[in-house]
Amino acid sequence: MTSARPTRHREMLRVRDAIDARYGEPLDLATLATSVHLSPDHLVRQFRETFGETPHRYLQRRRIERLSHDEERSDEGAAERGAPAPSTPEREAERARPLHHRGLPAGRLHEPRDVQPDLREHRG
């Protein structure tokens, strides 16, 4: 009975490695279970016991982590090239907020930067 636990742990590591290797593809629980000679239900129970989350939850978390990592890398690459960073919902929400809510002085909202100071007073 003691040798079954290390073997089962190695099998769950193989399942986790398979999920990591093919996270961008549609994955099938039955196929993963067959690869380690378990039923899908037993695979879910063993995976949760080994890693503290179900295979589906693990896959979701890894996809989100990888998307976040890829987004950070694309932002860094855009900054290096001098290009504007890609838009995200958070950035769009920030742009939609009035400037005085972002901590910028409200007086600068309507002053063009290319107008010389002595000409600003004579605008009509």
Buried (B, 14 or more C-beta within 10 A) or exposed (E): EEEEEEEBBEBBEEBBEBBEEEBEEEBEBEEBBEEBEBEBEEBBEBBBEBBEEBBEBBBEEBEEEEEEEEEEEEBEEEEEEEEEEEEEEEEEEEEEEEEEEEEEEEEEEEEEEEEEEEEEEEEE
